[in-house]
Amino acid sequence: MGMQNLLSIFQKFSSRTCLLVLIIYSVSGCAPVDAGLSATQAELPGPTEPGSPTAELIPVEEITNLPTHAQTATPMLQVVETSIQAAQEAEEQQPPTAPEPNLDSLFGEDPTFEQADLLVKQPGQYSQIVSPFRVIAYVVPGPDNRVQVRLLGEDGRTLAEKTVKVMEYLGLENGNMITDLEFEISSLAELGRIEFSVTDEFGRVKAYNSVDVILLSNGVHNRNYAPEVLERVIIQYPLENYMIEGNSLLVSGLVRTSSSQPLILTLTDETGRLIGEGSASVVLSDQQDFGLFIGEIPYQVDAPVWVRLSVLIPGTRIPGVEFIKTMELVISP
């Protein structure tokens, strides 16, 4: 066996194993044997002279007149096989090590974010607008067929607010809510947020979406025509219209965001009373444009109660909320 093949075998084992093999090899295969063995080897046929018949090489194992104290050379293959076996036994005795965590593997394939229940068609995100301006949205209406529209300044103050009736004869392409808003600001420009919300039959927020815009005191519109049409939150657990027993509710899912800021979780009953509140941590990935979230809401009830679960994305530069996804379910003690 050549040294090149031997070195490739050594690279598969730990440094301790390789050191053991090298010591055995140096002692048994390379170190000179004692005088008795040397004398025996001296009696073996020497090199073949040019032109002479080929001399027969006799293995050491076949020589019977070696002194009893002579040290025979251990075949190198036997040394390597013994070292391999020792390394394998040592590995079997070691407890298995846990694999390194890979967060990207938790995301799986790209999910499908469905169309939002409340999508904003105009103005688009970060449009530059002057007063007055038109807003258009498509809303899955609540029981009263109305949507609340509000314009906030960068400090959270309300600049404009109105309730608009959803027009049934318009559809997804043109939107079914159209209105105009007016505002006044003291500075040349500031950041603003347009909020759209729909409530259920008990007055709780059922759907909520928003866009951030740049408000100008004068000038001309510079609109972004890319609409906000997709859901920003997918609730994967719990399932809608299911009953959860215990004293806490686990909530998990996916969120389209670039911020690791925790999400807000709430449970509200049909009287508007807050049953439980919690938060959800967000894990982002460099490979995806969405993140994972998981959180828990502690609660205490004496009997099964219908509640609305809300997952809120808090605002960053403007106080308040950017998006709300909700569902109904039953919680029980």
C-alpha positions in Angstrom: 0.0 0.0 0.0 1.5 3.3 -1.1 2.0 6.3 1.3 -0.4 8.3 -0.8 -3.2 5.9 -0.1 -2.2 5.7 3.5 -2.4 9.4 4.0 -5.9 9.5 2.4 -7.0 7.0 5.0 -5.4 8.9 7.8 -7.4 12.1 6.9 -10.7 10.3 7.7 -9.8 9.9 11.4 -9.1 12.0 14.4 -5.6 13.3 15.1 -5.4 10.8 18.1 -6.1 7.8 15.8 -3.6 9.0 13.2 -0.9 9.4 15.9 -1.5 5.9 17.1 -1.2 4.5 13.6 2.0 6.4 13.0 3.6 5.1 16.3 2.7 1.5 15.5 4.0 1.9 11.9 7.2 3.4 13.1 7.8 0.7 15.7 6.8 -2.3 13.7 7.2 -1.4 10.1 10.1 1.0 9.9 12.2 0.5 13.1 15.1 -1.8 12.7 14.6 -5.2 14.2 17.2 -6.7 16.6 20.4 -8.5 15.6 18.8 -11.9 15.2 16.3 -10.7 12.6 19.0 -8.7 10.8 21.2 -11.8 10.6 18.3 -13.8 9.2 17.6 -11.2 6.6 21.3 -11.1 5.7 21.0 -14.8 4.6 18.1 -14.0 2.2 19.0 -13.8 -1.5 20.3 -10.4 -2.5 19.4 -8.2 -5.4 19.5 -9.7 -8.8 22.5 -8.9 -10.8 22.0 -7.6 -14.3 21.5 -10.4 -16.8 21.1 -13.0 -14.0 17.9 -15.0 -13.4 15.2 -13.3 -11.3 15.8 -14.1 -7.6 12.8 -15.4 -5.6 11.8 -13.1 -2.7 10.8 -15.0 0.4 8.3 -13.4 2.8 9.5 -13.1 6.4 6.5 -15.1 7.6 7.7 -18.2 5.7 11.2 -18.2 7.3 11.2 -20.9 10.0 14.7 -20.4 11.5 14.1 -17.0 13.0 15.2 -16.6 16.7 12.3 -16.8 19.1 13.0 -13.2 20.3 13.0 -11.7 16.9 10.3 -9.1 16.2 8.5 -9.7 12.9 7.1 -6.8 11.0 3.3 -6.3 11.3 1.7 -5.9 7.9 0.7 -2.2 7.4 -2.9 -3.2 6.2 -3.5 -4.9 9.6 -2.4 -1.7 11.4 -4.8 0.4 9.4 -7.7 -2.0 9.8 -7.1 -2.1 13.6 -7.0 1.7 13.8 -10.2 1.9 11.7 -12.0 -0.5 14.0 -10.8 1.4 17.1 -12.0 4.7 15.7 -15.4 3.3 14.9 -15.8 1.9 18.4 -14.8 5.2 19.9 -17.4 7.0 17.7 -20.1 4.5 18.8 -19.4 5.3 22.4 -19.7 9.1 21.9 -23.2 10.5 22.2 -24.6 11.9 19.0 -24.3 15.6 18.6 -27.3 17.7 17.6 -27.1 19.2 14.1 -26.6 23.0 13.8 -29.9 24.8 13.6 -30.9 26.0 10.2 -33.7 28.6 10.4 -34.1 28.7 6.6 -35.2 25.1 6.6 -38.2 26.0 8.8 -39.7 28.3 6.1 -40.3 25.5 3.6 -41.6 26.3 0.1 -42.8 29.8 -0.7 -46.3 30.1 0.7 -49.2 31.8 -1.2 -50.4 35.0 0.4 -54.1 35.3 -0.6 -55.9 38.5 -1.6 -56.5 40.8 1.4 -60.1 41.3 2.7 -59.3 45.0 2.5 -57.0 46.0 -0.3 -55.8 49.5 -1.1 -55.8 50.4 -4.7 -54.9 54.1 -4.6 -52.8 55.8 -3.5 -49.9 53.3 -3.4 -47.2 53.1 -0.7 -45.2 56.3 -0.3 -47.1 58.3 -2.9 -46.6 62.1 -2.7 -50.0 63.7 -2.4 -51.4 67.2 -1.9 -54.9 68.1 -0.6 -57.5 67.1 -1.7 -56.7 63.6 -3.0 -58.7 60.5 -3.9 -58.6 57.1 -2.2 -59.9 53.9 -3.7 -60.1 50.5 -2.0 -61.8 47.1 -2.4 -63.5 45.9 0.7 -65.2 42.7 1.8 -67.9 44.6 3.6 -69.1 44.1 7.1 -72.8 43.9 8.1 -73.4 47.6 7.7 -71.6 47.8 4.2 -69.4 50.6 5.5 -65.7 51.3 5.8 -63.9 53.8 8.1 -61.2 55.9 6.5 -58.7 58.0 8.5 -55.7 60.0 7.7 -52.9 60.3 10.4 -50.0 62.7 10.6 -46.5 61.5 11.4 -47.1 62.1 15.2 -50.3 60.0 15.2 -52.7 63.0 15.1 -55.9 62.6 13.1 -55.9 64.9 10.0 -59.1 63.6 8.3 -61.7 61.0 9.1 -64.9 59.7 7.5 -67.2 56.7 7.1 -67.9 55.6 3.5 -70.6 53.3 2.2 -69.4 50.4 0.0 -70.8 50.6 -3.5 -72.1 47.2 -4.5 -72.1 47.9 -8.3 -68.3 48.3 -8.4 -65.9 45.3 -8.3 -62.4 44.3 -7.6 -60.9 46.0 -10.7 -62.2 49.5 -9.9 -62.7 49.1 -6.2 -65.9 49.4 -4.3 -65.0 52.3 -2.0 -64.1 55.7 -3.5 -63.8 59.0 -1.6 -61.8 62.2 -1.4 -59.8 63.4 1.7 -58.6 66.9 2.6 -55.9 67.9 5.1 -53.8 70.8 6.3 -50.2 70.6 7.6 -48.0 73.4 8.9 -44.7 72.0 7.4 -43.8 71.7 3.8 -44.0 67.9 4.0 -44.5 65.1 6.5 -45.1 61.4 6.6 -48.8 60.3 6.9 -50.8 57.1 7.0 -54.2 56.3 5.5 -56.1 53.7 7.5 -59.0 51.6 6.2 -61.0 49.4 8.6 -64.2 47.3 8.6 -66.0 46.1 11.8 -68.2 43.1 12.5 -71.7 43.0 13.9 -70.3 43.5 17.4 -68.2 46.6 16.5 -64.9 44.7 16.6 -62.3 45.3 13.9 -62.7 42.6 11.3 -60.3 43.8 8.6 -57.7 46.6 8.6 -55.1 47.8 6.1 -53.1 51.0 5.6 -50.6 52.7 3.4 -47.9 55.2 4.3 -47.8 58.4 2.2 -45.9 61.6 2.0 -48.1 64.7 2.6 -47.2 67.9 0.8 -48.5 71.3 1.7 -48.4 72.4 -2.0 -47.2 71.1 -5.3 -48.4 68.2 -7.5 -49.2 64.6 -6.9 -46.6 62.0 -7.5 -48.4 58.7 -7.1 -47.2 55.2 -6.8 -49.8 53.0 -8.6 -48.7 49.7 -7.1 -51.7 48.6 -5.0 -51.5 46.8 -1.6 -53.6 43.8 -2.5 -52.1 40.8 -0.6 -52.6 39.7 3.0 -49.6 40.6 5.2 -50.4 37.9 7.8 -51.2 34.2 7.5 -52.5 32.6 10.7 -51.5 28.9 10.5 -52.6 28.1 14.1 -55.2 28.1 15.5 -57.8 27.2 12.9 -60.9 29.4 12.4 -64.1 28.3 14.1 -62.3 25.7 16.2 -62.5 25.4 20.0 -59.3 25.7 22.1 -59.2 24.3 25.7 -56.9 25.4 28.5 -55.7 28.7 29.9 -53.5 29.9 27.0 -53.7 30.1 23.2 -50.7 29.4 21.0 -50.7 31.5 17.8 -48.3 31.0 14.9 -48.0 31.8 11.2 -46.3 33.9 8.6 -45.9 37.7 8.2 -44.8 39.8 5.3 -42.4 42.3 7.0 -38.8 43.4 7.0 -39.0 44.2 10.8 -38.3 41.8 13.6 -40.5 44.0 15.9 -42.9 41.7 17.9 -46.5 41.4 16.7 -49.5 42.2 19.1 -52.0 39.4 19.8 -55.5 40.0 21.3 -58.6 38.1 22.2 -61.9 40.1 22.3 -65.4 38.7 23.1 -68.7 39.8 21.6 -69.2 42.5 24.2 -65.9 44.1 23.2 -64.2 43.0 26.4 -60.5 42.1 26.1 -60.2 38.5 27.2 -56.4 38.1 26.7 -53.4 39.9 25.3 -49.9 38.8 24.3 -47.1 39.2 21.8 -45.5 37.1 19.1 -41.8 37.0 18.2 -40.8 37.3 14.6 -38.0 35.4 12.9 -36.7 36.7 9.6 -34.8 34.9 6.9 -32.2 36.4 4.4 -33.7 34.1 1.7 -37.4 35.1 2.0 -39.4 38.3 2.0 -41.6 37.1 4.9 -41.0 35.9 8.4 -42.2 33.4 10.9 -44.1 34.4 14.1 -45.1 32.6 17.2 -46.6 33.8 20.5 -49.0 33.0 23.3 -52.1 34.6 24.8 -52.9 33.7 28.4 -56.6 33.9 29.3 -59.2 32.8 31.9 -62.8 32.0 31.2 -65.4 30.0 33.2 -67.3 28.7 30.1 -66.8 28.4 26.4 -66.7 31.8 24.8 -66.7 33.0 21.1 -63.8 35.4 20.7 -62.1 37.3 17.8 -58.4 36.7 17.6 -56.5 39.7 16.2 -52.8 39.7 15.0 -51.6 43.3 14.7 -48.5 44.6 13.0 -47.4 47.8 14.9 -46.4 50.9 13.1 -42.7 51.8 12.9 -42.3 55.5 12.1 -45.9 56.5 12.8 -47.6 55.5 16.1 -50.5 53.0 15.7 -51.0 49.9 13.7 -50.1 49.1 10.0 -52.2 45.9 9.5 -54.6 43.6 11.4 -55.6 40.0 10.5 -58.5 38.5 12.5 -60.4 35.2 12.9 -63.2 33.9 15.1 -62.8 30.8 17.4 -64.0 29.4 20.7 -61.9 29.3 23.9 -62.8 27.1 26.8 -61.4 26.4 30.3 
